[in-house]
Amino acid sequence: MSASVFVGFFGIRYEITISESEDENDPRVRAARKNGLQFYSGNFGGQAERYLLFIGSRLGILGAENRSEIVIAGRELQRVMESTREKLRTAGFEVEPALYLQWEEDV
């Protein structure tokens, strides 16, 4: 059984297709793995099917089957952001990273 989740990620985000969401050999995913970055993909559009791929640092996943809260101190968050920026550059990603807080409805 799965449940709706709230995803917190610092990094970059791509709109992808359903087949890309299941492709572990996607070049972006391979670059993320090679450079110590995390990734997460799924359908964030519910019935409208909006597939997203996040690459960077997963801050947490909240939901009934996951954690109920996440606490990250300011200095730790700053360290994560700086480290993630550097890893993204090293991996060849040119997009400016951002903080993403995204709801993923279980459909």
Buried (B, 14 or more C-beta within 10 A) or exposed (E): EEEBBBBBBBBBBBEBEEEBBEBEEBEBBEBBBEBEBBBBBBBBBEEEEEBBBBBBBBBBBBBEEEEEEEEBEEEEBEEBBEBBBEBBEEBEBEEEBEEBEBEBBBE
